[in-house]
Amino acid sequence: MIRTHIMKAIRVHRYGGPEVLTLESDVPIPSPGPEEVLVKVKAVGVNPVETYVRSGRYSRLTPLPYTPGTDGAGLVEEVGSSVSGVKKGDRVYVSKTLTGSYAEYTLVPRNGVHPLPEDVTFTQGAGLAIPYITAYRALILKMNIRPGEYVLIHGASGGVGIAAVQIAKAYGSIVIGTAGTEEGKGLVKSAGADYVFNHRDPDYVEKMSDIVSPNGGFNAILENNAHINLDKDLKILTEGGRVGIVGNRANIEINPRDTMVKESSIIGVASFHSTPSELKETHAALQAGMRNGWLRPVVGKTFSLSNAAGAHDDIINGKGALGKTVLTIDD
C-alpha cells in the first residue's frame, strides 16, 4: 500500500518560460480506475514538445493547470480491477499518461504500460516512448525505408536521432547522420551510423552528396530541423526520395519544382496520429529490438525533478543534443 496520499509533482498554472514549472509537494496521488495502472516513477523522459506546450505556442495545448510529461519508467504500484497482464512490482516504461509523468506517481491507461527488460535501466526506459515511436513511425510507417537504401538522419545525436539511427540500421539501411559537435559525432557513430558529418562544417552537404552520388542521392531523410535544412534536403534526394519532418521551429522558403523533377515527397510526422494497430506494431518492434540488443536508448543529461526548468532550458538553448534528456526521481 502507498504510505501517503500526496506526492511531489511539477505543476504548470500558466503558460510561459521554464520558470512556470513549479515543484509542489502536496499533489494528491491518483487512484487507478478499472482499466488503469498507477506507476511509481523512477525516471522521466523530457521531450521538446513539452517545452512548446509549456510556452503556450503549440497547436495542442494542455488545459491549465497540469503536470507535463508522457514518457517515463518505473514500477507498477497498483492496478485497476479489470487490468490483466501486469502486476504490482513489474518494471515498465510508459508511453502515455493520464496525469503527467513529471511526478513521483503517474496514472496510465493499460495500453500505455509496456514491459521494461531487466537489462534496460529506468533512465534508458524513460527515453523509449516518444523518441522511438516517432522514429519508427517516420522511417517505417511513413517513409517505408528499405534495406540497402541511403538514409540521412539530420540531428542524429538527439533522442529521436539516436532512435532513428538504431532503427534504420537494424532494417538494413545505409545510415548517414549529422551532429553539431565532435562528441555528438562519436555518439552517432557508436549508435551504428555508417558515416557521420558535422552539420556546422560549411562543406558537409557536398561531402555527403559524394557518398550517395552512385545512388543519385538519398532515398530518405529524417529531418529534425526543417526550418534550416528542408530546401537543401530536397536537392539531395534521389528520384522518388522522401523527407520525413519530425521537427521544425520556423518558416522556410522552398522551390516546389525541386519535388516535381524527382517526384519526391515531403511527409509531416506526428506520433499523436498513431492508430492503436500502429502503436501495437511499434511497441512489438521496440520489444524485439530490446531483446535482440540493437535498441538501447542513449541517456545524455539528467536533471532532478526539482530542476525540470533547467532541463527545459537546456533542450531549447543547449549547444548540442547528446542523447535523451531525463529527469530522475529520488525515493
N, C-alpha and C positions, 0 to 999 in steps of 0.2 A: 504494500500500500504506500501511497505518497504520504510523506510525513507532514507536509504543509500544503495549504491550499493556494499559496501565492508563489510567484516566481519572478525572476528578473527577465525583462524583455525590453527591446528597443521599441519605442513608440514614436510615431510621427503625427503631430497635431496640426501642422501647417506645412504647405509646400515651400521649399526653399533650398538653401545650401546645405552642406553636410552637418552644419550646426543644429539643424532641426531634428537630428537623430538623437533622441533622449533615452537614456537608460533609466527605467523605472523598476523598483524593487517590490511593488505590491500589485502586480498584474495577476488576476485570477488564473489558475491553471484550468484549462478547459477539460470537460469530461466527454469521452467518445460516445457518439450515437451508435446505433446498431451496426452500421457499415463503416465505422471509422476506427482509427488507431491513434492512440496517444504515444508519441515518441519522445524519449528523453534525449535531447540534442547534445551531441558531443562536438560537432563542428558544422559550420555553415558556409556554403559557397556564396561568394559575393559576385554579382554579375553586373555588367554595365547598365543593363536595362533598369536595374533598381535605382541607379543614380538619376536616370531620366524621369522615372515615376516620381521620385522624391522631389525633384526640381519643379514638378508640375508642367513639364514640357513634353509629355508623352501622349500618344493617341488613346491609350487605355489606362486611365488614372484609377488608382485605388481610392475609394471613399475614405475621408478622414474621420476619426483617427485610425491608424492601422499600424501593424507590425510588418516590416518588409520581409522579403525572402520566400523563395520557393524550394531552394536546394538545401540539403543537409544530410547528415548521417548521425546515427546514434543507436540507441537500444529501445526496443519496444517496451513501453511501460504498462500499457493497458489496452485491451481490445474490446470492441463493441460486441454485443450479444450475437450478432449474425456473422461475425468475421470468422473465416476459416483459413488455414494455411499459414498463419502467423501467430506467434505466442509471445508472452512476456519474456524478455531477455534476449530475443532474436536481434542479431546485428543487421541493420538495414540502412539503405540510403533512400531518400525521399525525392520525388520528382514534382510534387505539388503539395501545397498545404492549404488548410482552411483558415489558419490563424497566424501564419507567418513563421518563418524559421529563425529569425534573429531573436531567439528566446531560449530559455532553458528547457521548455517543453513546447511541442507543436502538435496540432491536431491535423491528421492526414486522412483523406479518403482511402479506402482499402486499395484501390487501383493505383495509388501514388506511393505505395510501400514496396520495396524490392530488396531481395537478399543481398547482403554485402559479405563476400568471402572473407575468411579469417586472415588471408594474406594481403588484404587491402585495408589500409588504415582508415580511421574515421576521417582524417583530414583529406585523404585521397577520395574517399567516398563522397565527401561534400562537394567535390569537383566533378561529379559524374553527370548530373541530370541535364541542366541547360546546355553546357558545352557539347556534350556528346549527342544529345538529342538534336541539337541544331546542326552539328557537323554531319551526322548520319542523314538527317532529312535533306540537307543541301546536296551532299555528294551522291547518295544512293537513291533517295526517293524523288529528287527533283532534277538533278543533273545526270543521273543514270551513268555514272562513270563505269568504265570497263577495264579489265586487265590489259595492260600494255599502253593505255592512254597516258599522255603527259598532263599532269595535274599540277597547277600552281596554287599554292596556299599563301595568300598575302597576309601579313601579320601572324606568321605561324608560331610565334613564341608565346602567345597568349593562351588562355584556356580553351577557346574554340579552335584556335590554330593547331595546338598540340593534338587535340582530339581528331582534327581533320587529317593531320599527317599520319597518325596511327591507323585510322580507318582506311584512308586511301592506299597506304602501303599494304595493309592486310588484304585489300581487294585487288592487289596486283598492279597498281598504277606505278608509273614513274613519277616520283614526287619531287617537286621543286618548292622550296619555302623561302620566305623573306623574313628578316628581323632587323631591328634598328641598332643592335649592339653586338659586339663580339660574343658576349656571354649568351645573348639570345640566339645567335647563330649556332653556338655549341649545343644549346638545348634542343633546337630544332633538328640538328644532325643526330643527336642521341635518340630522338624520338623516331628516327627511321627515314628522314628525308634523304634522297639521293644527292641532291645539290641544295646549297643554301647560299643566299646572297643578302648583302646589307642594302636595304632599300634607301639608305642615306648616300650610297655611292651613286654619283651622277650618271655612271655608265651601266648601272645594274640591268636595266631593261635590255640593252644591246647584248650584254653577256648572257642573259637568259635566252634571248632570241637565238643566239648562236647554237645553244644546246638543242633547241627544238626545231631548228631550220630544216632538218631532213623530214620532219613531220609536217612542215608548213605552218607550225605554230602550236599553241596549247589547245588541247581538246576541252579542258575545263579549268576554270579559275574560280577559286573561292575567295570572295572579296570582303574583307573586314573594314576597309576604309574606302568605300565607293566614292566619297566626296573628293578624294585625292587621286584615285587610280583608274576610275572607270573608263575615261577617254583613252588612256594607254592600253587598258585591258582589251578593248575592242579591236585595237590594231595588231595585237599579237596572238589573236585566236587563229586556229586553223579553220578550214571550211566546216560549217556545222558546229563550231565551238560554242560553249555555254559559259556564261558568267553567272554565278550564284551570289547574290548580295545578302550578307548576313550582318553588315554593319555600315552605318552612314551617319554623318553628323552635319551635313550642309548640302547645298545645291551644287551641281556641276553641269557644265555645258558639254554636250557630246554632239557628234555628227551622226545622225541616224543612218546615213549612207554606209557607214562602217559595218552596220549589221546586214545591210542588203547585199553587199558584194560577197559576203561569205555565208549568207543565210544563218548568221549566228543569233544567239538568244541571250536576253538579259532576264534572269529569273530572280524575283524577290523571294526571300525565305524568312518565315517567322514560325517558330516552333509552336506557338499557341494555336496554329491552324491544324495541328496533327489530329487525325481521327483516332478513335480507340483502336482500330485494327493496325494503323500505322505505329502507334505507340507500343502495341503488343509486339510487333515485329522489331521495333527499335530496341526495346529492352531485352528481347531474346538475343539479339546480336551483341548487345553490351555484355550480357551474362556469358555468352560464348567467348567473347574477347577476354574477359577476366579469367575464365577457366583456362584458356589456351595461352594466356600470358602476353598477348600483344597489346592489350588495353591496360594502361596504368596511368591514371591522372597524375600530372606533374604539379606539385604544390609549390607556389612561389612564395609570396609574402603571407605571413599570418599576423593577425591582429586579435586582441582580446575583444570580447563582446562589448565592453565598455568603450572601446575605441573604434566603433563602427564608423564614426565620422572620418577617422584617419584612413580607413580602408576605402571609403568612397572618394576622398580627396586624391588618394594615390592612383585609383583606377583612371580618373579623368586627367590628372596633372602629372602622373609619374613619367619618368624618362623612357620607359620601355617595358612592355609586359614580359614577365618571366613566369609562365605557368599560371596556375589558378590562385586567386586571392581568397583566403579563407579566414573566417572568424572562429576562434576556439573558445569553448565554454568550460570554465573551471567548475569542478564539482564543489 
